[in-house]
Amino acid sequence: MTGITHIRYPIAALACWIAFAYTLVPLLRGHRRNAGLTALCVSFGCQGMYLAMSTPARWTGTLFGTITWYNVSVQLWIIAVLASQQILLIHWMYPKAEARVRARRRMLLLAVVPVTMVVLFFLATLQGPPRNVFKHPGDQPFFVAYQAAYLTAFVVGKVLVARACWHFAKLTDHAWVRRGLRIAAAGAAVELVYPAGRYADVFLTQYGWNPLQWSDVSRTTLTIGMVLNIVGWTAPLWGPRVSAVRGWLADYRSYRLLRPLWLALHRAHPEISLPSSTGSDLSALYDLRFHLHRRVIEIRDGCLALRGHHGDPGAVLSPGRGAAEERQAEVEAAHIAAALAAGPRAPGQVPVPVPEGRVAEDGSGGGGVAVDAAAPDPAGTGGASAAAGGPDFSADVAWLVQVSRAFARQRRRPAAARAGE
């Protein structure tokens, strides 16, 4: 074994045992009757055994030296991995009663493989110690047959697993199950390089094939495929947590991007905020979803206060797509900025509405942009939800973030540039 094997196999074995422990915990907590989860746990345990037993070179023998029963036991762990993965897929793809019947039949069929391997290896030992050198395959026919049986079972098993994973990925609506199955299918496909190399070692060495040149490649792809299997099969377990973290980060980013708009409205109308509100972005780290809802509500209340007490009522446009949505957000931001700049209306002063499709002569009616008079509410009032796509809070937040970013950009422009517009 080369030096890289001593690093590659222990790391992969550690990953397998971590995945084994990760899937064992829910089984110990009362899910013992979940046959699919049990098969998954067994699969990780068998992979861990294979990789752990393959690590010490003084036990497994040299790559092209004498083969012992220890080597056979290592390969039998691989067959056990294939069997448990197929049982897992059967329990995922069929109803419970039918899955049990199909799983029993598959187990009986797969049991033929290790029995055949043991018998062939025993017959090979009767002709002397089997050797991993195949320049003259006819010298050890039973060991050649043993290798052919093992490699054929490996190829058939991996092809069945890859096909089933890819097919089932198209049928599921669960995003992380779909991703995991596709990763597992890719891992099974990568692992097929290993039997291809071993087939060449057995049947092509007599024609000039150099096993030493490709041994590390075939074994490395086997390890990479196993790691992909670990990632793919466990994706439904850890994937939702990744999505939750990504969602939290997205919410915090939205919370911070809403700050310029919220702060301007808060300074004009402090009453929109709760008495206990600090306005600090760090204070939102605890119970972020609540603080994000609060900030959206306070922005709406602030815009409603603008409509009642300031010079420009603003307008809400239903956001479009792409550049149109960005331009409409600029219009909303311009309305709010104009209302804040105008200050409170004098008693009895009534704002002059902007005719549909036209701009007020003083430029206050939308910052020099034609405004839809059919939507008289400022951004963040009752029309904000409609502008954001109905009751969808995430879409509402996305729209207000667009407005807030446009508002911040306008605030950063030099006063001369704004006057020139």
Buried (B, 14 or more C-beta within 10 A) or exposed (E): BEEEBEEBBBEBBEBBBBBBEBBBEBBEEEEEEBBBBBBBBBBBBBBBBBBBBBBEBEEBBEBBEEBBEEBBEBBBBBBBBBBBBBBBBBBBBBEEEEBBEBBEEBBEEBEEBBEBBBBBBEBBBEEEEBBBBBEEBEEBEBBBBBBBBBBEBBBEBBEBBBBBBBEBBEEBEBEBBBBBBBBBBBBBBBBBBBBBBBBBBBBEBEEEBEBEEBBBEBBBBBBBBBBBBBBBBBBBBBBEEEEEEEEEEEBBEBBBBBBBBBBBBBEBBEEBBEEEBEEEEEEBEEEBEEBBBBBBBBBBBBBBBBBEEBBBBBBBBBBEEEEEBBBBBBBBBBBBBBBBEBEBBEEEEEBEEBEEEEBBEEEBBBBEBBBBBEBBBBBBBEBBBBBBBEEEBEBBBBBBBBBBBBBBEBBEEEEEEBEEE
